[in-house]
Amino acid sequence: MAVPAGVMLTTIAVAAFTDTTIQIPANALAYAVSVRVTTVIPTATNFSVGVASAATRYGLLLSTAADTTYAGTDDSMRFYSAATSIRLTPNFTPGDNSGRVRVTIYYLLVQPPSS
């Protein structure tokens, strides 16, 4: 069973997308980004989970309803050479910033020997 390496409750901005402050670390192998909507995202009917260069990498057309969950295993394990935020993209700009999504990043970070 995988252990989550980063968990954050993210407030969805009144904007086209919201990037998380937690990140997949540089030189990590990411294998899933799961989400749980804790407070409905207003105005939007669905949202995607990904990164800036691939907005739907970990989830597409997810419901904005409270208690929606998604495992986020849509992509195969992927290497990230630079620290990377998770991007949440609603299909419509939210009417206010009351929507909340808990984001969990699952990754493997291998540390080479120091001596």
C-alpha positions, 0 to 999 in steps of 0.5 A: 500500500502506498503512503501519501507523501504530501497532503493539502486542503486547497482553496479553489481560487476565483480563477481559471485554475488553482495551483497547490503550494505543495509540490511533487519534489524535484527528482521524484517519481510520482505515481498518483494524485488523489483528491477529495472535494470537501466543499463544493466548487461553486459555479463549475460542474466538473474539474481536472487534476494535473500539472501546468504542462498537462492539466488532465494528467491525474483526473478529468471531468471530476464532479465538483460536489462535496465528498467526491473522491478520485484515486488519481491514477490515470497516468503511469509513474512519471519522473519530475526533474523540477518541483511541480505544483498540482493544477486544479482546473474547473470547467467554469471560473468559480463564483467565489473562493469557497470551494475546497479540495484535499489533494494528496500526492503519492511519490517516490523520492530516491536519495543517492548515497551522500558518501 
